[in-house]
Amino acid sequence: MCVIPGLRSVYLQIMMVGRSISLSCSRLGISLMLAYFMKKNSAEQKLQNSAYALIIGGALANMVDRAYNGFVVDFFDFYWGIHHYPVFNVADIAICIGAGLLALDAFKDDKKSGQKNEDNFS
């Protein structure tokens, strides 16, 4: 078996750079898609537009952090007794709140459409 010294470390570095680039491209693509959705929404859809803005901001903040540092800096670290909660940062909080607002908006719209359907059947 022929082994070239240092080839494995070069391969791993290429894989890490490729992973970072692919993550950045996917974050940028999703952010552009959400920005398009936000542009197509009316100004009255405040909850949905706020959710899109939070997700875009969080994704781009993580992308910039990864481009600047080579990794995302997570700094909130919580323990409860012997239990350890996963470490996260402000961008992660924004993404989670934005996703929650989108889910809330979807349920809110379902209630409105359900009430309209009930009115049609009575």
N, C-alpha and C positions, 0 to 999 in steps of 0.2 A: 504494500500500500504506500503510495507516494503522498507525502504530506509537505506542503509548502509552509515554512514558518511564517507566522503572522497573518496568514490568509483568513483564518477564522475571525480575528479581531477586525480586519478590514471588512469582511462580510457583515459582521454584526453592526459596525458603524454605518454601513450602507443601508442596512435594514432599518436602523433607528431613524436615519434621515428620511428614508422613504415613508416610514410610518408617520413621522411628524408632518411631512408634506401632504400626505393623503388626509390626515386629520384636519389640517388647515384648509385644504381644498373643500372637504365636505362641510366644514363649518362655514366657509365663505359661501358655498353654494346654497346651503340652507338659509343663511342670513339674507342672501339676495332673493330667494324664493319668498321668505316671510316679508321682506320689504315690498315686494311686488303685491302680495296679498294685502298689506297694509295700505298701499297706494290705491288699490281697487276698492277698499272699504270706504264707506261714508264716514264723515266726522262724528256722526251720532253713535257709531259703534265703539264707544270709548273703552269698554272692558276688553274687547278683542284687540283693539289697537294697542292698548297698554300691555297686554300679554305679548304681542308680537315684539314690541319695543324692548321689553325686559329680556326676552329670549335672544334677540339680535344682540343686545348690549352684552349679555353674559357670554355668548358664543364668541363675539369679537374680542372681548377682554381676555378670555382664555387663549384665543389664537395669538394675540399680541404678546401675552405672557410667555407662551411657548416659543414664539419667534425670538423674543428678547433673551430669555433665560435658557432656552432649550428644553424647558419643562414648565409645568404649571405649578405655581407656588400656592400650596394650601396651608392655611395658618390657623383655622379654627379647629381645635382639638379638644374634645370633651370626653370626660370619664364619669360614669355613675357607678360608684362602688368598684366592682371588678369588671364592669361592662365598659367597652370602649366603642364610641360612636365613630364612624368613618370621618376622616379629616376632609374639610372643604374650605372654600373661599367665598368671597362676596359674589363673584360671577356665577358660581354654582347656585347660590341663593336666588339670584335674579332669574336664572333658567328655571328653577323649580317653582318659584312663584308665578312666572309666566305660564308654565305648563298647567299649574293649578287654576289660573284665571281662565285659560282656554277651556279646561274641563268644566268650570263653573258656567262659562258662557254657553257651552253646548247644552248643559242641563237647563239653563235658563231659557234657551230657545226651544227646547223640547217641551217645557211647561207651557209656553205661549202657543205653540202649534197644537198641543194637546187640548188646550182650552178652546181654540178655534174649531178643532174637530168635534168636540163635544157639543159646541153650539150648533154645528151643522146637523147633527143627528137628532136634536131635540125638537 
